[in-house]
Amino acid sequence: MKSPQTNGICERFHLTMKNEFYASAFRRKLYRSIDELQADVDAWIASYNTERTHSGKYCYGKTPMQTFLDSKRLSDEKQLDRTSPTVNENRVAA
């Protein structure tokens, strides 16, 4: 969804990535290919999601992956269309 809140979250992530990854990566290394840069981006994102604790809403000092795993059960419970047929599934073809 294109809400101001979603856009703000994306903008904040881009700023974090710029400050914590790109600003230092381009000072430490001369990238010779996009694949080489992508490998370092992938490693940084893995660290960002699994090692670096966050202070954002609902994270409470946990990593994003910990927050996701802790709330996955609640999310699964809210997916009502997974547990019961939807209106369209109940219709009989004419």
Summary of the structure (lengths in Angstrom):
residues: 94
radius of gyration: 19.7
end to end distance: 35.3
largest distance: 66.2
contacts: 176
relative contact order: 0.06
helix: 69%
strand: 0%
